């Protein structure tokens, strides 16, 4: 079934207006605890299942899960771009269960990322080192984890292009291919730089993060709040060239996981800087995503793909969106964002867990990695497991999540 773009946009705008209508100003913590008892029961059951699954699988995990094939994890030895999520998942399981085995396994797994501290060939150092090494330092106090995370931040800032004021997404520093390519995902890597500035007192890291966020804020969001996956610049002059995509349906579509990265990332940058432009941008992205959700609250892989809303799902986008909306609710005091986040988490818990399969090694099913490349269609992905647990713990144990990833606001 094909739905016209005009119909999609009209539906999105109307639903967004209903879901996020203005609310009285409130303190950041006033939304805490407003969770119906049936929802709490469902989320606890999902967390119990997740932790039980991770406990069963973890002893046999010797590398970094990147996705599943026939319901079994496929591994990367160096972590690819997702290496931080397995130790991050183990940390979340430890916070929930207090089982010492999870803590031990998280530390062993994170140590295997050590060579990546010096990797200047990727923008994904935040994904790699924040849920693993930064969290390890915050939960253990061992300075080695802090030092390694700072080295990773040093590697990341080498990818900054001062002419265009952006962090390059892909490719080696000496490779002209993709030299001017910026992607919405990078918003999630900026918190590593904010961490580095807080720890060292050197504003350079945060200044680069802010410049990149300002550039992203200027060129990515469309008037309706949707975003493309990619925006290209001339790497020599820094001049903007226009939107593009790799994982979305088209340069004019809205890849749901990218929209989630942007929502979460801009909210985090607001918390680290107090810049209300970042908060306003996070709200625009959130309102579009909320309006584009289907009644089952499991996002389609691209909110503007021709077959949506009857298209392939990406549960990972739902988990990330839920975390971003919980964060945004706390930042704005708007219960409506929290309510949608709870519906997302409940939908994932009820329709996307791997409970019906004895073979499955992951927690969350119905994820899609890269639909245009036909790579990983409705499989399991490590970041879905991580963000599902993070989202549930944001509801059940917000103080513990704060211990792990720092939910403070300047």
C-alpha positions as CSV (number, residue, x, y, z in Angstrom):
1,X,0.0,0.0,0.0
2,X,1.4,3.4,-1.0
3,X,0.6,6.5,1.0
4,X,1.1,10.0,-0.4
5,X,3.7,12.3,1.2
6,X,1.0,14.9,1.7
7,X,-1.1,12.5,3.7
8,X,1.9,11.4,5.8
9,X,2.9,15.0,6.6
10,X,-0.6,16.0,7.5
11,X,-1.0,13.0,9.7
12,X,2.3,13.6,11.4
13,X,1.5,17.3,12.0
14,X,-1.8,16.5,13.6
15,X,-0.5,13.7,15.8
16,X,2.4,15.8,16.9
17,X,0.0,18.6,17.9
18,X,-2.0,16.1,20.0
19,X,0.9,14.4,21.6
20,X,3.1,17.3,22.6
21,X,0.7,20.2,23.2
22,X,2.1,22.9,25.5
23,X,2.4,22.1,29.2
24,X,3.2,24.3,32.1
25,X,6.8,24.9,32.8
26,X,8.1,22.4,35.4
27,X,11.4,21.4,37.0
28,X,13.4,18.8,35.2
29,X,12.6,16.1,37.8
30,X,8.8,16.6,38.0
31,X,8.1,13.8,35.4
32,X,9.9,11.2,37.5
33,X,7.7,8.5,38.8
34,X,4.6,9.2,36.7
35,X,4.3,5.7,35.4
36,X,1.2,3.6,35.6
37,X,1.5,0.4,37.6
38,X,0.7,-1.9,34.6
39,X,3.4,-0.2,32.6
40,X,5.9,-0.7,35.4
41,X,5.1,-4.4,35.6
42,X,5.6,-4.8,31.8
43,X,8.9,-3.0,31.9
44,X,10.2,-5.0,34.9
45,X,9.2,-8.2,33.1
46,X,11.1,-7.0,30.0
47,X,14.2,-6.1,32.0
48,X,14.1,-9.4,33.8
49,X,14.0,-11.2,30.5
50,X,16.8,-9.0,29.0
51,X,19.1,-9.6,32.0
52,X,18.3,-13.4,32.0
53,X,19.1,-13.5,28.2
54,X,22.4,-11.6,28.6
55,X,23.4,-13.7,31.5
56,X,22.9,-16.9,29.4
57,X,24.8,-15.6,26.4
58,X,27.6,-13.6,27.9
59,X,29.9,-16.4,29.0
60,X,30.3,-17.4,25.3
61,X,30.8,-13.9,23.9
62,X,34.5,-13.4,23.1
63,X,34.3,-10.4,20.7
64,X,31.7,-7.7,19.9
65,X,28.2,-8.5,18.6
66,X,27.4,-6.5,15.5
67,X,24.1,-8.2,14.5
68,X,22.5,-11.6,14.2
69,X,22.3,-14.2,11.5
70,X,19.8,-16.9,12.0
71,X,19.2,-15.4,15.5
72,X,22.9,-15.9,16.5
73,X,25.3,-13.1,17.1
74,X,27.8,-12.3,14.4
75,X,31.0,-10.8,15.9
76,X,33.6,-8.1,15.1
77,X,37.0,-8.5,16.7
78,X,37.8,-4.8,16.8
79,X,34.2,-3.6,17.6
80,X,33.5,-2.0,14.2
81,X,31.4,1.1,15.2
82,X,29.2,-0.8,17.7
83,X,31.8,-2.2,20.1
84,X,30.7,0.0,23.0
85,X,27.2,-1.4,23.2
86,X,28.1,-4.9,24.4
87,X,30.0,-3.7,27.5
88,X,27.3,-1.0,27.9
89,X,24.6,-3.7,27.9
90,X,26.6,-5.6,30.5
91,X,26.8,-2.4,32.7
92,X,23.1,-1.9,32.4
93,X,22.5,-5.5,33.4
94,X,24.8,-5.1,36.4
95,X,23.0,-1.9,37.5
96,X,19.7,-3.7,37.3
97,X,20.7,-7.0,38.9
98,X,23.8,-6.2,40.9
99,X,25.2,-9.6,39.7
100,X,29.0,-9.3,39.9
101,X,29.5,-11.4,36.8
102,X,28.1,-8.6,34.7
103,X,30.6,-6.1,36.1
104,X,33.5,-8.5,35.5
105,X,32.4,-9.2,31.9
106,X,31.8,-5.5,31.2
107,X,35.4,-4.7,32.2
108,X,36.9,-7.6,30.2
109,X,34.9,-6.6,27.1
110,X,35.7,-2.9,27.3
111,X,39.5,-3.6,27.6
112,X,39.4,-5.1,24.1
113,X,38.6,-1.7,22.7
114,X,41.9,-0.3,23.9
115,X,43.5,-0.1,20.5
116,X,40.6,2.0,19.2
117,X,41.6,5.0,21.4
118,X,44.0,6.1,18.7
119,X,41.6,5.4,15.8
120,X,41.3,8.7,13.8
121,X,39.5,6.9,10.9
122,X,36.0,7.1,12.4
123,X,33.6,9.6,14.0
124,X,32.1,6.8,16.1
125,X,34.4,7.1,19.1
126,X,31.6,8.3,21.3
127,X,29.6,5.2,20.5
128,X,32.7,3.1,21.2
129,X,34.0,4.7,24.4
130,X,31.1,6.4,26.2
131,X,29.0,3.4,27.2
132,X,32.1,1.3,27.8
133,X,35.1,3.3,29.1
134,X,33.4,6.5,30.4
135,X,30.8,4.3,32.2
136,X,33.5,2.1,33.5
137,X,35.3,5.1,35.0
138,X,32.1,6.5,36.5
139,X,31.2,3.2,38.1
140,X,34.7,2.0,39.2
141,X,36.7,5.2,39.7
142,X,39.7,3.5,37.9
143,X,41.6,6.4,36.2
144,X,42.8,4.1,33.4
145,X,39.3,4.2,31.9
146,X,39.1,8.0,32.1
147,X,42.5,8.3,30.5
148,X,41.6,6.0,27.6
149,X,38.3,7.9,27.0
150,X,40.3,11.2,26.9
151,X,42.7,9.7,24.3
152,X,39.7,8.7,22.2
153,X,38.4,12.3,22.4
154,X,41.8,13.5,21.2
155,X,41.4,11.2,18.2
156,X,37.9,12.4,17.5
157,X,38.7,16.1,17.3
158,X,41.3,15.4,14.6
159,X,38.3,14.8,12.3
160,X,37.1,18.4,12.8
161,X,36.9,20.6,9.6
162,X,37.2,24.2,10.8
163,X,36.2,25.6,7.4
164,X,32.8,23.9,7.4
165,X,32.7,23.7,11.2
166,X,31.8,20.0,11.2
167,X,33.2,16.6,12.2
168,X,33.8,14.4,9.2
169,X,31.8,11.1,9.5
170,X,33.6,8.6,7.4
171,X,37.0,7.8,5.9
172,X,40.7,8.1,6.8
173,X,41.9,11.7,7.4
174,X,44.1,11.5,4.3
175,X,41.4,10.0,2.0
176,X,39.5,12.7,0.0
177,X,36.5,10.4,-0.5
178,X,33.7,11.4,1.9
179,X,35.8,14.3,3.2
180,X,32.9,16.6,3.3
181,X,30.2,14.1,4.5
182,X,28.3,14.8,7.7
183,X,25.7,12.5,9.1
184,X,23.0,12.9,11.8
185,X,24.5,10.0,13.8
186,X,27.5,12.1,14.8
187,X,25.3,14.1,17.3
188,X,25.5,11.0,19.5
189,X,29.4,11.1,19.5
190,X,29.6,14.7,20.8
191,X,29.1,13.8,24.5
192,X,32.5,12.2,24.6
193,X,33.9,15.7,23.8
194,X,31.8,17.3,26.5
195,X,33.2,14.7,28.9
196,X,36.7,15.5,27.8
197,X,36.3,19.3,28.5
198,X,34.7,18.7,31.9
199,X,37.6,16.4,32.9
200,X,40.5,18.4,31.5
201,X,39.2,22.0,31.8
202,X,40.2,22.4,28.1
203,X,37.2,24.0,26.3
204,X,38.6,22.9,22.9
205,X,36.7,19.6,22.9
206,X,33.3,21.2,23.9
207,X,33.9,24.1,21.5
208,X,34.2,21.6,18.6
209,X,31.2,19.7,19.7
210,X,29.1,22.9,19.9
211,X,30.3,24.0,16.4
212,X,29.4,20.7,14.9
213,X,26.0,20.8,16.7
214,X,25.4,24.3,15.4
215,X,26.2,23.3,11.9
216,X,23.9,20.2,12.1
217,X,21.1,22.4,13.6
218,X,21.5,24.8,10.7
219,X,21.4,22.4,7.8
220,X,19.7,19.1,8.8
221,X,16.2,19.9,10.1
222,X,13.6,20.6,7.5
223,X,10.7,23.0,8.3
224,X,8.5,20.1,9.5
225,X,11.3,18.7,11.8
226,X,12.3,15.7,9.7
227,X,16.0,15.2,8.9
228,X,18.0,13.5,6.1
229,X,20.7,11.0,7.0
230,X,23.5,12.9,5.3
231,X,24.5,16.4,4.4
232,X,27.4,17.1,2.1
233,X,29.8,20.0,2.2
234,X,32.7,21.1,0.0
235,X,35.6,20.0,2.3
236,X,38.0,22.6,1.0
237,X,35.7,25.7,1.3
238,X,33.3,24.4,3.8
239,X,30.4,25.4,1.6
240,X,27.2,23.4,2.1
241,X,26.2,21.3,-1.0
242,X,23.0,19.7,0.1
243,X,21.2,16.7,1.7
244,X,21.9,13.1,0.8
245,X,21.5,9.6,2.3
246,X,23.1,6.2,2.7
247,X,20.7,4.4,5.0
248,X,17.5,6.3,4.4
249,X,15.2,5.8,1.4
250,X,16.2,9.1,-0.3
251,X,17.8,12.5,0.4
252,X,14.3,13.8,1.1
253,X,13.1,11.0,3.3
254,X,13.5,10.5,7.1
255,X,15.4,7.5,8.3
256,X,13.9,6.7,11.6
257,X,17.1,5.7,13.5
258,X,18.8,8.9,12.2
259,X,15.9,10.9,13.5
260,X,16.3,9.2,16.9
261,X,20.1,9.9,17.0
262,X,19.3,13.6,16.3
263,X,16.6,13.8,19.0
264,X,18.8,12.2,21.6
265,X,21.9,14.0,20.6
266,X,20.5,17.5,20.6
267,X,18.9,16.9,24.0
268,X,22.3,15.8,25.4
269,X,24.0,18.9,23.9
270,X,21.4,21.1,25.6
271,X,22.1,19.4,28.9
272,X,25.8,19.9,28.5
273,X,25.6,23.6,27.3
274,X,22.3,25.1,28.4
275,X,21.9,26.3,24.8
276,X,18.1,26.5,24.3
277,X,18.5,26.4,20.5
278,X,19.6,22.8,20.9
279,X,16.6,22.1,23.1
280,X,14.3,23.7,20.5
281,X,15.9,21.5,17.8
282,X,15.4,18.4,19.9
283,X,11.8,19.2,20.3
284,X,11.3,19.8,16.6
285,X,12.8,16.4,15.8
286,X,10.8,14.7,18.6
287,X,7.5,16.2,17.4
288,X,8.1,14.9,13.9
289,X,9.0,11.4,15.1
290,X,6.0,11.3,17.5
291,X,3.7,12.3,14.7
292,X,5.1,9.7,12.3
293,X,4.7,6.8,14.7
294,X,2.3,4.1,13.6
295,X,-0.4,2.9,16.1
296,X,1.8,-0.1,17.1
297,X,4.5,2.3,18.3
298,X,7.3,0.3,16.5
299,X,8.9,2.7,14.0
300,X,9.2,1.8,10.4
301,X,12.7,2.0,9.1
302,X,12.1,5.2,7.3
303,X,9.2,7.5,8.1
304,X,8.9,8.6,4.5
305,X,9.5,5.4,2.6
306,X,6.8,4.8,0.0
307,X,5.4,1.8,1.8
308,X,5.1,3.3,5.2
309,X,3.3,2.9,7.5
310,X,3.1,-0.7,6.2
311,X,6.8,-1.2,5.9
312,X,9.7,-3.1,7.6
313,X,10.2,-2.1,11.2
314,X,13.3,-1.0,13.1
315,X,12.8,-1.6,16.8
316,X,16.3,-0.1,17.5
317,X,14.9,3.3,16.4
318,X,12.1,2.8,18.9
319,X,14.5,2.1,21.8
320,X,16.7,5.1,20.9
321,X,13.7,7.4,20.5
322,X,12.3,6.3,23.8
323,X,15.5,7.2,25.6
324,X,15.6,10.6,23.8
325,X,12.0,11.4,24.7
326,X,12.6,10.5,28.4
327,X,15.6,12.8,28.4
328,X,13.6,15.5,26.7
329,X,10.7,15.1,29.1
330,X,13.1,15.6,32.0
331,X,14.7,18.7,30.3
332,X,11.4,20.4,29.5
333,X,9.1,19.1,32.2
334,X,6.6,17.9,29.6
335,X,4.9,14.7,30.6
336,X,3.6,14.2,27.0
337,X,7.1,13.2,25.9
338,X,7.4,10.7,28.7
339,X,4.0,9.3,27.9
340,X,5.1,8.5,24.3
341,X,8.4,7.1,25.5
342,X,6.5,4.7,27.8
343,X,4.3,3.6,25.0
344,X,7.4,2.9,22.8
345,X,9.1,0.9,25.5
346,X,5.9,-1.0,26.3
347,X,5.4,-1.8,22.6
348,X,8.9,-3.1,22.3
349,X,8.5,-5.2,25.4
350,X,5.3,-6.7,24.1
351,X,6.0,-7.2,20.4
352,X,9.7,-7.1,19.8
353,X,11.4,-9.3,22.4
354,X,12.9,-12.7,21.3
355,X,10.8,-14.6,23.8
356,X,9.3,-17.0,21.3
357,X,12.7,-18.3,20.1
358,X,14.8,-20.7,22.0
359,X,17.7,-20.1,19.6
360,X,17.8,-16.3,19.9
361,X,20.9,-14.8,21.5
362,X,19.7,-11.2,21.4
363,X,17.0,-9.5,23.5
364,X,15.3,-7.4,20.8
365,X,14.1,-8.6,17.4
366,X,12.6,-6.7,14.4
367,X,15.5,-4.4,13.9
368,X,16.8,-3.2,10.4
369,X,20.4,-2.2,9.9
370,X,20.6,-0.9,6.4
371,X,17.5,-1.3,4.2
372,X,18.8,0.2,1.0
373,X,21.7,-2.2,1.0
374,X,19.5,-5.1,2.0
375,X,21.8,-5.6,4.9
376,X,20.3,-6.9,8.1
377,X,16.6,-6.7,7.5
378,X,14.5,-7.3,10.7
379,X,17.4,-8.9,12.6
380,X,18.7,-8.1,16.1
381,X,21.2,-5.3,16.7
382,X,23.4,-4.7,19.8
383,X,22.3,-1.1,20.2
384,X,18.7,-2.1,20.3
385,X,19.5,-4.3,23.4
386,X,21.5,-1.5,25.0
387,X,19.0,1.3,24.5
388,X,16.1,-0.9,25.5
389,X,17.8,-1.5,28.9
390,X,18.9,2.1,29.2
391,X,15.3,3.2,28.5
392,X,13.7,0.8,31.0
393,X,16.3,1.8,33.7
394,X,15.6,5.5,33.0
395,X,12.1,4.7,34.2
396,X,12.8,2.1,36.9
397,X,16.2,3.2,38.2
398,X,17.0,6.8,37.0
399,X,19.6,7.3,39.7
400,X,21.5,4.3,38.5
401,X,21.4,5.4,34.9
402,X,22.7,8.8,36.1
403,X,25.6,7.0,37.8
404,X,26.5,5.3,34.5
405,X,26.1,8.0,31.9
406,X,25.5,11.3,33.7
407,X,22.1,12.8,33.3
408,X,23.0,16.2,34.8
409,X,22.2,19.5,33.2
410,X,24.4,22.6,33.5
